[in-house]
């Protein structure tokens, strides 16, 4: 199927991304998986090649690329290559709205040059041990004390938790007077009272460091407040559609990779005197996946067009994530099945994919939450 979402300049940029992945990622993936973290050198190289903070204006050392399709190209190519640890998607897409749209000139001058160069690696901290993704139930506080906020609390499931230099933390600045109001504060590496916890032992995506964060009377300058106080929930919620579309873009690319790997395998693997690919069941399984992928890819591209035009809806993004993440899991699961016993061996990429992709149906909102978002838009309750 011919895709029409990308222009020639995006495909030229894709070649740059592919070069970066081939030279700077693929030779190191196994080492990153063993170490449980990506080398900082990869981040620095990404910055040198202009792949970080694409939206950052040129005056701060960025490329000034405001077209979200460039970020989509990076996300697609990382998924197609099976690079699950280098969280450029998080750094470029999830953090950009906070660091570019909500910061003042002084904050931009402090953070954006390093954000674009790879000297400042970013993370966002929302989930808590006792509240998960229930933002209103979070307990981390930041109490004003003169020119500082004093942070106390804990966060968990934080991607880039160990390697990050700047963490945007969701907190309550007046937990008694405004218990439902959140604020966002940027906490920098080296802040006294800010500690990294253990690296969490995840089922998959081993090279993506995920950890706990602890704040014990951590004094953060009041100048690190992101946006307006008490508007944190609004800021977090309005970025959900973009986050979920980004996951959908990655998931459908991952589904394509699973099918490519499986097709290559069944063409050469023989059983009962012939290739597995010649069996009717194999053709039916891969044909059904191919048809679904074409449809989901088309819808995801339509949603990306909506983001470009500024009219992507929350419901559309939820549908894209639901469809793409479910497709991704089904494609990988079918791939493992068609690989037989070899699909359970770590030396085969499909096995690593099986570990890595399961989180997609949870990350950024579970499939059940996506259905709830879509269902609410259908106005099924009727009159009271």
Secondary structure as UniProt FT lines:
FT   HELIX           8..20
FT   HELIX           21..25
FT   HELIX           26..28
FT   HELIX           29..35
FT   HELIX           40..48
FT   TURN            49..50
FT   TURN            54..55
FT   HELIX           58..60
FT   HELIX           68..81
FT   HELIX           88..89
FT   HELIX           90..94
FT   HELIX           96..101
FT   HELIX           105..117
FT   STRAND          122..125
FT   TURN            129..131
FT   HELIX           135..137
FT   STRAND          141..145
FT   TURN            146..147
FT   STRAND          148..159
FT   TURN            160..163
FT   STRAND          166..172
FT   TURN            175..177
FT   TURN            179..180
FT   STRAND          183..188
FT   TURN            189..190
FT   TURN            192..193
FT   STRAND          194..199
FT   TURN            206..207
FT   STRAND          210..221
FT   HELIX           222..224
FT   STRAND          225..226
FT   TURN            229..230
FT   HELIX           232..238
FT   HELIX           240..268
FT   STRAND          270..271
FT   TURN            272..273
FT   STRAND          274..275
FT   HELIX           276..278
FT   HELIX           280..309
FT   HELIX           314..339
FT   HELIX           340..344
FT   TURN            346..347
FT   HELIX           349..357
FT   HELIX           358..361
FT   TURN            362..364
FT   HELIX           367..376
FT   TURN            377..378
//
